[in-house]
Amino acid sequence: MATTKKAAPAEKKAGKKTAAKKPAKLKGVTSEVHIQYQHDGIGHDLTADELPLRVKEIWTKEMGNLVRDLKDIKIYVNADESMAYYVINDDVEGKFAL
């Protein structure tokens, strides 16, 4: 009976960071994402491009921060709640109504 050896896990080198894998992009393809939802019986439509602009406005106008300090935005849309939740610079969390 033949046996196979499992490869030993690779050791991580101290101080070396692994880069986060970026999503693949479609070359030569234009796209637009629309988020459609119902709120109070009324249908709404917004594009995904509008959401980061709203977070930028919150960051600058409501929080009093500078645009140059805005490095990273993650946005999670919950259409059932008509809310968008965001994380700025992996540190600041918040939400806003759609």
Buried (B, 14 or more C-beta within 10 A) or exposed (E): EEEEEEEEEEEEEEEEEEEEEEEEEEEEEEEEEEBEBEEEEEEEEBEEEEBBEBBBEBBBEEEEBEEEEBEEBEBEBEBEEBEBBBBBEEEBEBEBEB
